[in-house]
Amino acid sequence: TAQNEKWAMISAQAMTGFATSVIACGCEAGIERVLDPSETPDGRPGVSIMIFAMGGKGLAKQLETRAGQCVLTSPTSALFAGIDGGKPIPLGKNLRYFGDGFQVAKVIGGKRYWRIPVMDGEFLTEATTSQVDAVGGGNFLVLAESQPQALAACEAAIEAMRQVPNVIMPFPGGVVRSGSKVGSKYKALGASTNDAFCPTLKG
């Protein structure tokens, strides 16, 4: 959350940046939806984000790094779990050390929060969040007679998917033009261009 939707969105965009694929980014992350102040713990505008990773250790590292570098640093921001159940993992539990001994713990409604002093006031963060099993990496192929047709179909699909809760589309605009196949003629690559569907490779 933040003092207004603009700054809530800025921190959410920063936290979900460079997270299109677990293949090279370490996680897949995206903005799930904008939250009304009536839906947030502190009654301010908010943005819900989701992060997917291949395992708990990688997820915890990505979450902590992104929270510290992208939300703690964002003016007027606060960070809350937004998910219950599952296995607890640190959210602000380790970020508190940035407070250099001036941080203060508060327990409200059975949840532990950390208040970390920063140069515009304080950064409030929930101590933990939860890790739950989920499905990540669902894709579908769009075939068309031209690039403009394919892009128009993808844009329409993205708009429809944005209406579904708990779904993110982490690639740029939700669309990936560089669909891949498993493997490569180059040993170092685990995936490479899906040449069967590359129109410039057709006679």
N, C-alpha and C positions, 0 to 999 in steps of 0.2 A: 504494500500500500504506500501511498504518498499523499502530500497535501492536496494534489489534484490529479486528474486522470493523465495529464501530460507526463508528469514525473513518474507516476506508477508505470506507465507504458515504456518510458525510457529505460528504467531499471529492468523491466521484464525483457525488453528487446536486447539489452546488453547481456543479461543472464542466459538467454537462449541463443546467442550468436555463435557462429561456427559450430553448429551441432546438427548438421544435416544427416549424418550417418555414423553409426558405431564403427564402421570400417576404418575411418581415418580421423574422426573427431573425438572418439572416446565415449560419446553418448549421442542420443537423438533428443532434441529438446525443442519445444515450441510453445507459443501462446495458445492456451485453451480458450479463454474468453475474458472479457472485461467484466469486473465485478462492481455491482452497485454498492455504495457505502453501507446499505442495510445488510449486505452479505459478508462484510469483513469484520474481524475481531475488534478493530479500533474505530469503526464507523467512518473510515475514509475511503476514497476511491481506490480500487485495487485491480490487479490483473492476475489471473490464474495461469500458471505455467506447469508444464509436465516435462519430466526428464526420464528417458529410458536408457538403460545400459545393459550390458551382457551379464553382469553379476553385481553382487552387493558391494564388494570392495571398490570396484570401478565407479559405481553409482555414488557411493559416499564421498569419494575423492572429487568427482566432478561437481557434486552438490556443494561441498565445502569451498572449493576453489572459486566457483562461479558466484556463490553467495558473498564471499569475501571481496572479490575483485569487482563485482558488478552491482550488488545491491547495497552492501555496506558503504560503498563509495558514492552512491547516488543520492543527491540532496533530498532530504525529508523522508527518506524511505524507512519502511519497517518490513519485517519478514516473518511470515506465519506458515505453519505446516500445511493446513488445508486438506489433510488426509489423516484418517484415524485407522487403527487396526494395523495388522502386519507387524513387521519387525522394526523396532525403533532404531533410527540412525541419527547421527549428529546433524543439527541444522546450525544453531548458533552456539552450541556447547563448546566448541573449540575457538570460534570467532571471538568469544569473550576475552581471550587473552590479549587481543588488540587493545583492550581498555587499560592495559599496563597497570593493573591493580586498582583502577578507579571504577571498574565495572561492578554492577550491583545485580544480584539475583532477586527475582520476585516470583512468588507462586500465587497464581490467580486461577480460581476454579479448578484446582488440581493440576494445572499446567505450569511448568517452570519457564520463565522468561529471563532474558538478560538485557540489561540496560547498559549500553556501551557509550561513553561520552565521545562525541565527535565535534568538529568545529562549527556545525550549524545547530547543535543541541545534543541529541542523543539518538543512537540507533537501537531500536527495540527489536528483539528477535526471540522467537520461540526456541527453546533449547534443543528440542528434537523434532523430527518428523518420522514418517513411517515408510518402509519399503514393502511393496506388495508385488505379487506376480502379475504380469500383464503381457499382452501381445504387442509386439513392436515390429515395424517393418512391413506392414501390409501394403501391397502395391497392386495396381492393375494397369494393363497396357491399353493405350488408345491408338487405334489405327484410323487413318484418314487419307484422303486423296491429296491433301496439301497441308503445308505447315500451318497456315492461318486456320484451317478447319480443325486441325488437331488441337491447336492452342485454345480456340474458342470452346471446344468440348471440355478441355481440361479446366478452363476457368469456370465453366458452368458447374462442373463436378466439385470443384473446390468450394464454391459458394454453397452448394448443397451440403457438403461435409461440415462446413462451419456451423451448421444448425444442430449438429449431433454433439451431445455433451461428452466430455472426457476423450476427445480425439484431437490430435495435433497433426499438422502437415509440415514437417521440418525443412523440406527442401525449399529453395527460393520460390516464393509465391505458392508453395505446395506442390509444385510440378518439377519433375526431374527429366530432363531431356537426354541425359547420359545413362539410360538404363543399361545395366551390366549383365553379363553372363558369368557363371562360375568358372574360374580358371583363366589361364592366359598362356600364350606361347612363351612368355617371359616368366621364368621360375619365381621371381620375386613378387609377382602380382597374384593375389587370390581371386581377383575379379578384373574383367576387362570389357571393352565396349561390346554391346550385343550386335555384332556385325550382321546377323541375319535380318535385323530390322533397321539397318542404316541405308537410307535411300541413295546416298551418293556412291554406294558400293554396287549398285545395280547397273547392268548394261542399259 
